[in-house]
Amino acid sequence: MIFQSSDESQRRPSGWWKPAVVYQIYPRSFADSNGDGTGDIPGITSKLDYLTELGVDVVWLSPVYSSPMDDNGYDISDYHNVDPLFGTLGDLDDLIAGLHQRGIKLVMDLVVNHTSDEHPWFQESRDPNSPKRDWYWWRPPRPGAEPGTPGAEPTNMAAAFGGPAWDYDERSGEYYLHIFSRKQPDLNWENREVRRGIYDMMRWWVDRGVDGFRMDVINLISKPEKLEDGVPEPGNQYVPIFRFVGRGPRLHEFLREMNREVGLDARNLLTVGEMPGVTIQMARAITDPANAELNMVFQFEHVDLDRMAEGHKWDLKPLELPALKKNLSDWQVGLGDVGWNSLYFDNHDQPRAVSRFGDDGPQHRVNSAKTLGTVLHMHKGTPYVYQGEELGMTNTYFSAIEQYQDIESVNYHADALSLGMEADVVMRSLSAKSRDNARTPMHWDDSSHAGFSEGIPWLPVNANYLAINARAAMGDPDSVFHHFRKLIELRHEYRVIVEGRFQLLLPDSEQIWAFTRSLDNSILVVIANCSSAPTVVPAEALPDLGRAQLLLATHAATGTLQLQPWESRIYLLR
Ligand code: GLC
């Protein structure tokens, strides 16, 4: 039983994952054991002491399954096997055993909104007479249109990675739906057999020893009742896909069924659903333990604040601190009594936090990385650390399109140029937002290729690895690494950090991020200067700090409320 009573105050989840901190590993870029330039599972296993030193409780492993790698493994052709690029099932068993020996759990990425087009299910489905025909979304061309010509698609939805969301298959004589690339056809969750196949597969992984699932774009599994045309914007006949999908009518039903059939709660697994477009209200229902759906979701609102409009990721808008604070605060309040938040700034799809929300220049990089960590980790919810975030790794600042590998970036560049956009504007957007910013190899030391590989890395190593690397950080007590280690320790030590009620202070300040967390007689007070200029926190905005204990700070204590650029402090009052 995860909850003990139907009384509202008792309906908070009490799972083991509440005081936990999760570390995300993007296997291609973490550690390469065999010199082929791509990270692999034995490489991860060789770094377990590092994870132990950092103190994380859980590893989320991005996909390592068999894949043609159109989207770096988020296009799976065999759910029951490991891609040879990453190793073998035996290597994965060794990794699980090694993690478990150290008390660390393993959460697998679960990509079941779509498969690869090379998955046998899809290959069979291409035959209109196959029993698997209905496993994917097949539709005839638009009436009267010549199949395969522009505009003949069944509807005018645009795919997330560019082009139409429908691709014509000559063998079938019909179009199939793909929200992402044309090599990622969407599974039809309306079909009971599809769902059964997936639950079987999930049980197989649980029996193998995994401790949970990070569910890729899981809110997209329930499609709208009708797939229809949307209203296009000037200059583009196709309409961004996220205007149509994400809030399908059967989502809750599917998640409950999955929970029941796989035994997600019964087997005490960690479940986190990635959900573009999710609202607080939806998240509250999904993470209310009484509904037995998921433990938590990844929301996108805070990482969408620096884009002009929905579907316009690349049209940059300056980020304002009050908006960012307000967004996280709204989620804290919205899921304050029922449900649970996940906390993240970084992952394999987002630019590096220190470059995006901080100041990654030489003067302020370390303190801004620490302060962003402080702010995020002192919120209520489960924090996610993305590999290299604990070192304050920065964006890549590639200068040539040839350096980019990510399908989304490469397609965007081609599409934008074909629409007549200026090349340097496009490159600026990529520099700020490309997913490759997060995917450059992990910096282990100052040897060649940052100690990531003895071969040529699949994606260039960031040139700043000589200064920013794990070996240097571990040897420096003032490093970003040790700051993250202490943040994780604090969460393990103080219940107020796990459970305390959140209240935002100084909501309109454009420099200061301040809040309290309260539980019983304890009050945690966090003050952070999120700017590169000094500032003073008005004392009247805070509880009296006279008797407060300073738990962690970026700078030496001064006894005043003057904050240096990117200075942050965590106080405890009891
Ligand atoms: C999720 C993944 C992303 C992937 C997409 C399609 O958003 O995090 O990397 O490209 O789903 O699977």
Boltz pocket constraint, residues with backbone or C-beta under 6 A from the ligand:
constraints:
  - pocket:
      binder: B
      contacts: [[A, 71], [A, 74], [A, 75], [A, 111], [A, 180], [A, 216], [A, 217], [A, 274], [A, 348], [A, 349]]
      max_distance: 6.0
